[in-house]
Amino acid sequence: MSASDELGGAEGLPPSISYGEALPEPADEVTEKARRSTAEALDALARDQITRVRQVLADTLKDVAHAPADVINLLARDSDIAVAGPVLEHSPVLTDEDLLRIITDVPADGGLDAISRRLGVGGDVADAIVAIEHVSAIAELLGNESAQIREQTLDTIIDRAPNHESWHEPLVKRPQLPPRGVTRLARFVADSLLDVLHRRQDLDDDTLSAVKEEVHRRLEGGGRSPPSVRSPSSWTRTPRSNWRAG
């Protein structure tokens, strides 16, 4: 069943609205009056008391680049994550300024996680999420390879990471890590993740040596290490010409 069919059957919904035609691409033949009428109808649906109506509307508009900004922002601020989530995570209409205001105003529970999963999260938005110290949202942000996390912000996350195990794996697997960050991570991540660190192809020789030293320290202290890192002296490096991007 299509979104328009579901909405058409909802109580109190204007039967005249067809979602196949509700959001035409801007064109000369589409009058300003028609656009305004459509926007007003969508605004009414975004304010509907029935959660399912708002949810289906959000799913319908989440990828629509020319959806009315006022309607998208209204859905993004919905108190129900089933409504706000799809828009917060996917809508191209939301600007960084919109997202920063939503973060400041505290979105629905799960809303920060949804923002963290957006494609190409900007540096300012990432900074705002980290500043709030929302554990699960930061884990999502770290796992989002397209997120732009500044080195200073990454340093802040690493400072706090020993107390948040859910950050360790996505940190170790970040596409780009500064050498100092790798060295610091090696001091507290689990043995299995230490193995992941030493397998990275973007480590310089000094950083790899620091990771090796940490393995030696753990072995001498009686800690466990995975088989692949039990003998650091046996590690070999892939020639630099064959390194892939981290």
C-alpha positions in Angstrom: 0.0 0.0 0.0 1.3 3.4 -0.9 1.8 6.3 1.6 -1.1 8.2 -0.1 -3.4 5.2 0.2 -2.6 4.9 3.9 -3.1 8.6 4.5 -6.2 8.6 2.5 -7.8 6.1 4.9 -6.8 8.0 8.0 -9.6 9.7 10.0 -9.9 13.4 9.3 -7.6 13.4 6.4 -8.6 15.5 3.3 -9.4 12.9 0.6 -8.5 15.4 -2.1 -4.8 15.2 -1.4 -2.9 12.9 -3.8 0.8 12.4 -2.8 1.8 11.6 -6.3 0.9 15.2 -7.2 1.2 17.0 -3.9 4.8 18.0 -4.4 5.3 18.8 -8.1 8.8 19.9 -9.1 8.9 23.7 -9.4 7.8 24.7 -12.9 6.3 27.6 -14.7 2.9 26.1 -15.0 2.6 25.5 -11.3 1.2 28.6 -9.8 2.2 30.2 -6.5 -1.3 29.7 -5.3 -1.1 25.9 -6.0 2.2 25.7 -4.2 0.8 27.6 -1.2 -2.3 25.4 -1.1 -0.2 22.2 -1.2 2.1 23.5 1.6 -0.8 24.4 3.7 -2.3 20.9 3.3 1.0 19.3 4.2 1.4 21.6 7.2 -2.0 20.5 8.4 -1.0 16.8 8.1 2.2 17.5 10.0 0.2 18.8 12.9 -2.4 16.0 12.8 -3.2 14.4 16.2 -2.9 10.9 14.7 0.7 9.8 15.0 0.4 7.4 12.1 -0.6 10.2 9.8 2.5 12.3 10.7 4.7 9.2 10.5 3.6 8.3 7.0 4.0 11.9 5.9 7.6 12.0 7.3 8.4 8.8 5.5 7.0 10.2 2.3 8.9 13.5 2.5 12.2 12.4 4.0 14.0 12.2 0.7 12.1 15.0 -1.2 14.5 17.9 -1.9 11.8 20.4 -2.7 9.6 19.6 0.3 8.4 22.8 2.2 11.1 23.7 4.7 8.5 24.7 7.3 6.9 21.3 7.1 10.2 19.4 7.3 11.3 21.4 10.3 7.9 20.8 12.0 8.3 17.0 11.4 11.9 17.1 12.6 10.8 18.6 15.9 8.0 16.1 16.5 8.0 14.5 20.0 7.6 11.0 18.5 10.9 9.6 17.1 8.9 7.5 14.6 7.9 10.8 13.0 11.1 12.9 13.6 13.6 10.2 13.0 13.3 9.6 9.2 13.4 13.4 8.6 16.3 14.0 10.9 18.3 11.3 9.4 17.6 11.7 5.7 16.0 15.1 4.7 18.2 17.2 2.4 16.0 20.2 3.3 17.4 20.5 6.8 20.5 22.8 6.8 23.3 22.7 9.4 21.7 25.8 11.0 18.4 23.9 11.3 20.1 20.9 12.8 22.1 23.1 15.3 18.8 24.7 16.5 17.2 21.3 16.9 20.1 20.0 18.9 20.0 23.0 21.1 16.2 22.6 21.7 16.7 18.9 22.5 15.0 16.6 19.9 12.8 13.6 20.5 14.5 10.7 22.3 16.7 9.1 19.6 16.8 12.2 17.6 20.5 12.9 18.2 21.3 9.4 17.1 19.3 10.0 13.8 21.2 13.2 13.2 24.5 11.4 13.8 23.7 8.9 11.0 23.0 11.6 8.4 25.1 11.5 5.2 27.9 14.0 5.4 27.3 15.4 8.9 29.1 18.7 9.0 31.9 19.7 11.5 29.7 22.2 13.4 26.9 19.7 13.8 29.4 17.0 15.0 30.9 19.5 17.5 27.5 20.2 18.9 26.7 16.5 19.4 30.0 15.9 21.1 29.5 18.9 23.3 26.3 17.4 24.7 28.2 14.2 25.6 25.3 12.0 24.4 26.9 8.6 24.5 24.9 6.7 21.9 24.8 9.6 19.5 28.6 9.9 19.6 28.9 6.2 18.9 26.7 6.7 15.9 28.7 9.7 14.8 32.0 7.7 15.0 30.5 4.9 13.0 29.4 7.3 10.3 32.3 7.3 7.9 30.9 10.3 6.0 30.7 12.4 9.2 33.2 15.3 9.3 34.8 15.2 12.7 37.5 17.7 13.3 40.8 16.5 14.8 40.3 18.6 18.0 36.8 17.1 18.4 38.2 13.6 17.9 40.8 14.4 20.6 38.0 15.3 23.0 36.2 12.1 22.2 39.3 10.0 22.8 39.9 11.8 26.1 36.4 10.6 27.3 36.5 7.2 25.5 38.1 5.1 28.3 34.7 5.3 30.1 32.6 4.5 27.1 33.3 1.1 25.6 30.7 1.6 22.8 33.0 4.2 21.3 36.1 2.0 21.1 35.4 0.0 18.0 34.1 2.8 15.8 37.1 4.9 16.9 39.6 2.3 16.0 37.9 1.9 12.6 37.5 5.6 11.8 38.8 6.2 8.2 41.3 8.8 9.4 43.0 8.9 12.8 45.8 11.3 13.8 48.9 9.4 15.0 48.6 10.7 18.5 45.1 9.5 18.7 46.1 6.0 17.6 48.8 5.9 20.3 46.3 7.0 23.0 43.7 4.5 21.8 46.3 1.7 22.1 46.5 2.3 25.8 43.0 1.3 26.7 41.1 -0.5 23.9 40.5 -4.3 24.2 43.2 -6.7 22.8 41.0 -7.5 19.8 40.8 -3.8 18.9 44.5 -3.4 19.4 44.8 -6.0 16.7 42.6 -3.9 14.5 44.8 -0.9 15.1 48.0 -2.6 14.1 46.4 -3.8 10.9 45.5 -0.3 9.7 47.4 0.6 6.5 47.6 4.3 7.3 49.9 4.1 10.3 53.4 5.6 10.0 56.4 3.7 11.4 56.5 5.7 14.7 52.9 5.1 15.4 53.1 1.4 14.6 56.1 1.2 17.0 54.0 2.8 19.7 51.3 0.2 19.2 53.9 -2.6 19.3 55.2 -1.2 22.6 51.7 -1.3 24.1 51.4 -5.0 23.1 54.8 -5.7 24.8 53.6 -3.9 27.9 50.4 -5.9 28.1 52.3 -9.2 27.6 54.8 -8.3 30.3 52.0 -7.4 32.6 50.2 -10.7 32.2 47.4 -9.3 30.1 46.0 -11.3 27.2 46.6 -10.5 23.6 45.0 -12.0 20.5 47.2 -14.5 18.7 47.9 -12.2 15.8 49.6 -9.6 18.1 51.4 -11.9 20.5 54.7 -11.5 18.6 55.0 -7.8 17.6 58.5 -8.4 16.2 57.0 -10.6 13.5 54.7 -7.8 12.2 55.5 -6.7 8.7 54.4 -3.6 6.9 52.8 -3.5 3.5 55.0 -1.3 1.2 53.8 2.3 1.3 53.0 2.2 -2.5 50.4 -0.5 -1.8 48.7 1.2 1.2 45.1 1.9 0.7 43.3 4.9 2.1 42.5 4.6 5.8 
